[in-house]
Amino acid sequence: MDIDEKLRKRILAFYFAGVVNLILGIYVLVEGPRFMGQGTATLVALFFLGFALVDFYFPRLMKKKWTEYQEQMRRQSGAAQPPKQ
């Protein structure tokens, strides 16, 4: 089964945001201490990296929920049809 186009776009948006957050997190870890101190840079980097994890986790969850929904709909449509004679 193919994923709905709207859902696919949403998943791609999450992946894009995850990559951006990952890049920003790494950048702040590397360059941040020069501008804001080690402690603050670490906290900001953890913030970005945490959001990156969420951005990569949500698409998996959305795919799983969509697959479960499609399976449930398939079972319901199969049960709603009268048996063939």
C-alpha positions as CSV (number, residue, x, y, z in Angstrom):
1,M,0.0,0.0,0.0
2,D,1.2,3.4,-0.9
3,I,1.2,6.1,1.8
4,D,-1.3,9.0,1.3
5,E,0.3,12.0,-0.5
6,K,-0.5,14.4,2.3
7,L,1.0,12.0,4.9
8,R,4.1,11.5,2.7
9,K,4.6,15.3,2.5
10,R,4.3,15.6,6.3
11,I,6.8,12.8,6.8
12,L,9.3,14.5,4.5
13,A,8.8,17.8,6.3
14,F,9.7,16.0,9.6
15,Y,12.8,14.5,8.1
16,F,13.8,17.9,6.7
17,A,13.3,19.5,10.0
18,G,15.3,16.7,11.7
19,V,18.3,17.2,9.4
20,V,18.2,21.0,10.0
21,N,18.0,20.5,13.8
22,L,20.8,18.0,13.6
23,I,23.1,20.3,11.6
24,L,22.3,23.2,14.0
25,G,23.0,21.1,17.0
26,I,26.3,20.0,15.7
27,Y,27.2,23.6,14.7
28,V,26.4,24.9,18.1
29,L,28.4,22.1,19.8
30,V,31.4,23.0,17.6
31,E,31.2,26.8,17.3
32,G,28.9,27.8,20.2
33,P,31.4,27.9,23.1
34,R,33.3,30.8,21.4
35,F,30.2,33.0,21.5
36,M,28.1,31.9,24.5
37,G,30.2,29.8,26.8
38,Q,30.5,26.0,27.1
39,G,27.5,25.4,29.4
40,T,25.1,27.5,27.4
41,A,26.3,26.0,24.1
42,T,25.8,22.5,25.4
43,L,22.3,23.3,26.5
44,V,21.3,24.8,23.2
45,A,22.9,22.0,21.3
46,L,21.0,19.4,23.4
47,F,17.8,21.3,22.6
48,F,18.5,21.1,18.9
49,L,19.6,17.5,19.1
50,G,16.5,16.6,21.1
51,F,14.2,18.1,18.5
52,A,16.1,16.2,15.8
53,L,15.4,13.0,17.6
54,V,11.7,13.9,17.8
55,D,11.7,14.8,14.2
56,F,13.1,11.4,13.2
57,Y,10.8,9.5,15.6
58,F,7.5,11.0,14.6
59,P,7.6,9.8,10.9
60,R,8.0,6.2,12.1
61,L,5.1,6.6,14.5
62,M,3.0,8.2,11.8
63,K,3.8,5.3,9.3
64,K,3.0,2.7,12.0
65,K,-0.4,4.4,12.8
66,W,-1.2,4.7,9.1
67,T,-0.4,1.0,8.5
68,E,-2.6,0.0,11.5
69,Y,-5.4,2.2,10.3
70,Q,-5.2,0.7,6.8
71,E,-5.2,-2.8,8.2
72,Q,-8.2,-2.0,10.3
73,M,-10.1,-0.5,7.3
74,R,-9.2,-3.6,5.2
75,R,-10.6,-5.9,7.9
76,Q,-13.7,-3.8,8.3
77,S,-14.4,-3.7,4.6
78,G,-13.8,-7.5,4.3
79,A,-16.3,-8.1,7.2
80,A,-18.9,-5.8,5.7
81,Q,-19.1,-7.6,2.4
82,P,-21.5,-10.6,2.3
83,P,-20.0,-14.0,1.5
84,K,-20.0,-15.0,-2.1
85,Q,-22.1,-18.0,-3.1
